[in-house]
Amino acid sequence: MPAPKRRVVVAGASLAGVRTARALRDRGFDGEVVLVGAEDHLPYDRPPLSKKILAGQVSLDEIQLLSHDEADALDLELRLGCRASALDPARRTLALDTGEQLRYDDLVVATGSAAKMPPGWEAYAGVHVLRTADDALALRSALAGAPRVAVAGGGFIGCEVASTARALGCDVTVIEPLAAPMARVLGDATALDLAGIPLDAGVRLRCGVAVERLEGGERVERVCLTDGSVVPADVVVVGIGARPVTDWLSGSGVAVADGVLCDEHCATSVPGVYAAGDVARWRNPLFGREMRIEHWTNATEQGAFVARTILEGRQTGGYAPVPFVWSDQHGVKLQIAGVPDPSDRGRIVEGSVTERRFVALYEREERLAAVLAVNSPRSMLTYRRRLAQPTAGEAPASGRLAARPSA
Ligand SMILES: Cc1cc2nc3c(=O)[nH]c(=O)nc-3n(C[C@H](O)[C@H](O)[C@H](O)COP(=O)(O)OP(=O)(O)OC[C@H]3O[C@@H](n4cnc5c(N)ncnc54)[C@H](O)[C@@H]3O)c2cc1C
């Protein structure tokens, strides 16, 4: 009997998972590749969920990462609508919630992250998160008829939802405990500079105050804030961050601490098990510290890196990317490369805030640590190259760069 073919199993039919599978085939891997995905949908791209999908401008078919035909052509086995539920590294098997046990030689954890929801909030009708295609479709129908929308959390996703909802004619209020939306990543000063963008679009901002509780009957009716004020709302969107999906790994021996812990090569504490995308926390040699990044570019690059490591072994230099994220809000494109220290102000070197076109540099000890480009994609290209040079992104002595980047 011929020996069984080498089999790579990817837990998470996600962006990182699809990228891993494609890269394995691009590199000539002729073993078996199985993608296990909890959602019923074919793998899809998430950035459009808060933008064109929510706006009703594109359909789910248009954001697919892989069709059935492509999966067949690449000889990928898709196991959709079932969850990885446990891992047995000694027997090299992955248990599914269907009761099956999948044998693997190499396993890639690409289960991404899940939206956080404070306890009890989900009991109200009208309360939404935005992480999956189904979330986006549910929120899209909730926005029909231009309701009053309160967005809890002024991070990237909250700001994008506010932008799309406002463009659909909704009355929108963003509630953000820090001084301005996106201040957690950009710092107060730069975030305050950018607050004019949503304000000019007619979004109400309630900053420096948090949500204390929701109130209503069966449906949510109002958001009560910690300063005693109340925001009436028909729809509440909770955009308070995401947590890595690692619960299913408990008891497996794979080390987890706010993400799957990996070394510089994206290998976990268990032989033959790797992680990529939002779920992975690895040591970035370029910055000399651990990172977990919830950005599209990282999921694609890390997926490809893991595929190469599986086939060729450890690569010189390890996985050393410059974090990069973009966001589209009210017709403005924001791009951030590197890891801004939120206690710094970005120094504007091109354009101006009033023009809504500028480049701001975050520097530490005379080194470039991060760049914010507002409607300046060409300049961003140049700065990204500079940041990728080994000395540019080194962690400063203060260690403040340890602020965690997230999408
Ligand atoms: C609304 C939205 C807008 C975004 N916009 C931007 C943007 O503009 N720019 C940017 O840089 N980034 C953006 N991002 C972030 C980017 O989409 C993510 O970083 C990226 O999708 C992460 O990919 P991933 O492969 O790690 O996992 P995910 O995309 O999270 O996919 C993980 C998959 O694994 C599945 N899964 C979970 N548990 C299991 C299990 N036990 N078994 C099997 N399958 C499982 C999940 O159902 C999911 O399908 C956005 C994200 C969202 C949600």
PDBQT file of the ligand as one rigid body, heavy atoms in Angstrom, charges set to zero:
ROOT
HETATM    1  C1  LIG A 501     -15.608  44.583   9.271  1.00  0.00    +0.000 C 
HETATM    2  C2  LIG A 501     -14.122  44.482   9.117  1.00  0.00    +0.000 A 
HETATM    3  C3  LIG A 501     -13.426  45.421   8.367  1.00  0.00    +0.000 A 
HETATM    4  C4  LIG A 501     -12.042  45.333   8.240  1.00  0.00    +0.000 A 
HETATM    5  N1  LIG A 501     -11.391  46.271   7.492  1.00  0.00    +0.000 NA
HETATM    6  C5  LIG A 501     -10.050  46.215   7.394  1.00  0.00    +0.000 A 
HETATM    7  C6  LIG A 501      -9.354  47.196   6.627  1.00  0.00    +0.000 A 
HETATM    8  O1  LIG A 501      -9.948  48.110   6.065  1.00  0.00    +0.000 OA
HETATM    9  N2  LIG A 501      -8.002  47.096   6.560  1.00  0.00    +0.000 N 
HETATM   10  C7  LIG A 501      -7.305  46.100   7.197  1.00  0.00    +0.000 A 
HETATM   11  O2  LIG A 501      -6.065  46.066   7.125  1.00  0.00    +0.000 OA
HETATM   12  N3  LIG A 501      -7.944  45.148   7.910  1.00  0.00    +0.000 NA
HETATM   13  C8  LIG A 501      -9.294  45.194   8.028  1.00  0.00    +0.000 A 
HETATM   14  N4  LIG A 501      -9.948  44.232   8.756  1.00  0.00    +0.000 N 
HETATM   15  C9  LIG A 501      -9.169  43.167   9.418  1.00  0.00    +0.000 C 
HETATM   16  C10 LIG A 501      -8.940  41.964   8.521  1.00  0.00    +0.000 C 
HETATM   17  O3  LIG A 501     -10.088  41.646   7.802  1.00  0.00    +0.000 OA
HETATM   18  C11 LIG A 501      -8.507  40.792   9.393  1.00  0.00    +0.000 C 
HETATM   19  O4  LIG A 501      -7.269  41.126   9.961  1.00  0.00    +0.000 OA
HETATM   20  C12 LIG A 501      -8.412  39.503   8.624  1.00  0.00    +0.000 C 
HETATM   21  O5  LIG A 501      -9.663  39.100   8.147  1.00  0.00    +0.000 OA
HETATM   22  C13 LIG A 501      -7.846  38.406   9.527  1.00  0.00    +0.000 C 
HETATM   23  O6  LIG A 501      -7.843  37.226   8.810  1.00  0.00    +0.000 OA
HETATM   24  P1  LIG A 501      -7.657  35.830   9.540  1.00  0.00    +0.000 P 
HETATM   25  O7  LIG A 501      -7.345  34.893   8.450  1.00  0.00    +0.000 OA
HETATM   26  O8  LIG A 501      -6.727  35.937  10.666  1.00  0.00    +0.000 OA
HETATM   27  O9  LIG A 501      -9.052  35.452  10.220  1.00  0.00    +0.000 OA
HETATM   28  P2  LIG A 501     -10.546  35.809  10.017  1.00  0.00    +0.000 P 
HETATM   29  O10 LIG A 501     -10.761  36.670   8.822  1.00  0.00    +0.000 OA
HETATM   30  O11 LIG A 501     -11.065  36.284  11.344  1.00  0.00    +0.000 OA
HETATM   31  O12 LIG A 501     -11.209  34.391   9.727  1.00  0.00    +0.000 OA
HETATM   32  C14 LIG A 501     -11.192  33.358  10.691  1.00  0.00    +0.000 C 
HETATM   33  C15 LIG A 501     -12.149  32.290  10.231  1.00  0.00    +0.000 C 
HETATM   34  O13 LIG A 501     -11.986  31.154  11.069  1.00  0.00    +0.000 OA
HETATM   35  C16 LIG A 501     -13.258  30.650  11.398  1.00  0.00    +0.000 C 
HETATM   36  N5  LIG A 501     -13.170  29.904  12.674  1.00  0.00    +0.000 N 
HETATM   37  C17 LIG A 501     -13.139  30.388  13.929  1.00  0.00    +0.000 A 
HETATM   38  N6  LIG A 501     -13.070  29.372  14.809  1.00  0.00    +0.000 NA
HETATM   39  C18 LIG A 501     -13.025  28.248  14.087  1.00  0.00    +0.000 A 
HETATM   40  C19 LIG A 501     -12.928  26.876  14.425  1.00  0.00    +0.000 A 
HETATM   41  N7  LIG A 501     -12.852  26.455  15.693  1.00  0.00    +0.000 N 
HETATM   42  N8  LIG A 501     -12.931  25.967  13.415  1.00  0.00    +0.000 NA
HETATM   43  C20 LIG A 501     -12.998  26.358  12.125  1.00  0.00    +0.000 A 
HETATM   44  N9  LIG A 501     -13.094  27.642  11.749  1.00  0.00    +0.000 NA
HETATM   45  C21 LIG A 501     -13.097  28.574  12.715  1.00  0.00    +0.000 A 
HETATM   46  C22 LIG A 501     -14.110  31.891  11.528  1.00  0.00    +0.000 C 
HETATM   47  O14 LIG A 501     -15.490  31.549  11.419  1.00  0.00    +0.000 OA
HETATM   48  C23 LIG A 501     -13.603  32.705  10.353  1.00  0.00    +0.000 C 
HETATM   49  O15 LIG A 501     -14.295  32.383   9.185  1.00  0.00    +0.000 OA
HETATM   50  C24 LIG A 501     -11.341  44.284   8.894  1.00  0.00    +0.000 A 
HETATM   51  C25 LIG A 501     -12.038  43.342   9.658  1.00  0.00    +0.000 A 
HETATM   52  C26 LIG A 501     -13.413  43.426   9.770  1.00  0.00    +0.000 A 
HETATM   53  C27 LIG A 501     -14.154  42.399  10.612  1.00  0.00    +0.000 C 
ENDROOT
TORSDOF 0
